[in-house]
C-alpha cells in the first residue's frame, strides 16, 4: 500500500516538475518531470501485474504449479542445448 502512495506522490511531483519546466522554459526540467511521471505510471502497471499473479496463485495453486513446471521444463531444454 505504501508503494502505491509513493507512486502517487512521484507522479504528482513529476507533473509539477513538468509544469515548472514549461513555465520557466527549461526543457531539462520538463523532460525530467515527464520521465518521473511516466516511471510512476509504469510502476502502477507492474504492481497491478504482481497483484494479479498473487491473486491467481491463491485461487488456483495447482494450475500455477503446472505452469511453473512447464516453464521450468522449457527453460531447461533451451539452456541445456549445446
Buried (B, 14 or more C-beta within 10 A) or exposed (E): EEEBEEBEEBBEBBBBBBEBBEEEEBEEBBEBBBEBBEEBEEBBEEEEEEEEEEEEBEEEEEEBEEEEEEEEEEEEEEEEEE
